[in-house]
Amino acid sequence: MRQSMKFPLDKERMNLQEIVNSMQNNGVDMTILKELTPEGNGSDLANENIERGDVTITASLQWLHAETFGLAFNQFLAREFQEAEILEHYSNYFKLRVPRGETTIGYAFGIIEEAKNTYRISEYSASQTTLEQIFQRFAKVSVDNGSLVTKIIFKSSSKEPMSKVTVTQSIPGQTEPATVDCE
């Protein structure tokens, strides 16, 4: 998962397309890079590039770090729990839902504890979905009715009750850690 990318030492900012080209030349998954649009997960960078004509290299690399480790962690959870649904994702924050199945909250803690170094997780929590969260989900469906709702679900084939997990990733050079809240 470790990659080295070279950028000019005399530049703090570059046009986003130049950064994307460099990332692509270094083997970054196009699925991630396609999110660098005003409508995608990289909308902050894309909009800054539209307004200024460039973005900071550091912010671009921090975004790539959060996306790469966040996606890898989501896929890891999907393998462990047969499904991991991304409920919310913005900047370096992820909120996920995994099926509880026959497992316990302690099992979820154990799985994440073992994986935290691999996915750069510094904080996490896990809890069962509350009745209030279920009602909020129904209310959100009512509000979203008629509008486009993007849902990303990594799964094998389970319809079990869900558990909630909150995870925070450490991103080098960033003062606040990235958070993953898995429900």
C-alpha positions, 0 to 999 in steps of 0.5 A: 500500500506504500507508494512513492510519488515525486513532485517538484521540490520548488512547488507548493501548488500544482494544477490538479490535472498535473497531480492526477496525471502523476498519481495515475502514472504511479499506479493510483487506482482510477476509481479513486482518481475519478472522485476528483470532480465537483460532484465526487469525494474530492470536490473540495480539491476540484472546486479549489482548482476551478477557482484558483487554477491549482491546489496544494500538493500536500492537500492532494496527498492527504486526500489520496491517503484518506481515500486509499486507506478508507477504501481499503479498510471498507473492503477489509470490513466487507471481507470480515462481515460479508458486507460494509455499506458506506453511509456517509463520506466526506473529506477524511470521514467515513460512516459505515454499516456492517451486519452484526450476524452471529458476531459480537461487538467485541468481535468487531473491536478485535478485528479493528484492533488487529487491523488498526496499524495496517489501515492507520487507525488511531481511534475507533468505537463500535455499537449496535444500531439504535432504534433512533438511528433506524427511525432516522434512516426511514425519515431520510429515505422519505426526504431523499425520495425522488432525488438521486441517492448514491449508495456504495455497498461492499458485500457478499450476501447478508441481510443481518442486523447491523453494528456501528463502528467508529474509526479514526485514521492518522494522516501524516502532516494532518493535525486532526485524524481521519474518522471512520464511523461504521454503523 
